[in-house]
Amino acid sequence: MAHVISDLCIGEMDASCVDVCPVDCIYEGLEKRYINPDECIDCGACVTACPVAAITGPNDDQDPLWVDDNRAFFEQALPGRAEPIGDPGGASGTGPVGVDTPLVSGIAAGR
């Protein structure tokens, strides 16, 4: 299991976690960032860099809701996209995705 970004990240688009990630596995949605579970090497650099403590590691008590949501960002076709993002091999080559999972979109709309 990889590191996971929770709802504490919604609306907080600080890029500190991205800047320290050695494998470029943190992708940008519209309102939240997502860690690709297949690309993450579980180094933990992002955990201490996160200004809102939104990232949990594989040995932490991770909320299954956010584990599933982070995986869904990569494995399911997001709203307005024909196909899943999958494992593109790095966020910098992909750029901002500009859309979130339905869960995150719903929470962001309610804030």
Protein Blocks (a to p, Z undefined) as FASTA:
>chain_A
ZZdddfklgopacfklmmmmmnlpaccdfkbccddfklpgolommmmmpmnlpaccfkbc
cdfklmmmmmmmmmpccehiabdfbjnopaklnopnhiacfklmmmmmmZZ
